[in-house]
């Protein structure tokens, strides 16, 4: 599963000013996903924030719908909107389209690839005026 750099997002309130954002996933023996989301808040050298939600595959057929549990017993729905065949870029959203994340295995993407992923967000009805690129060192 591994590390995914957040290249851009329509942020949730906890990550409005995220820099150096990385989300890491590890499949546990019980089938749940140990998740660690780390970023510097407010700047490249800002205070380090770490969140550890637990992930659950909700749709066993497609594996594209997860639930993330930040606080027990509540689970929020997350959708894998796009995952490329090489497993190098992904677009994650939520059902109401309030939040989204463009992530990659590298800290940067070629501009053309980034624009392709942005277009996927547009096609799924996300408000691109809220999209923010996440700076990385």
Secondary structure, DSSP 4 states (H G I P E B T S, - for coil): -EEEEEEEEE--GGGTTEEEEEEEEEE-TTS-EEEEEEEEESSTTSEEEEE-PEEEE--TTTS-EEEEEEETTEEEEEEEEEE-TTSSEEEEE-TTSS-EEEEESSS---HHHHHHHHHHHHHTT--GGG-EEPP--
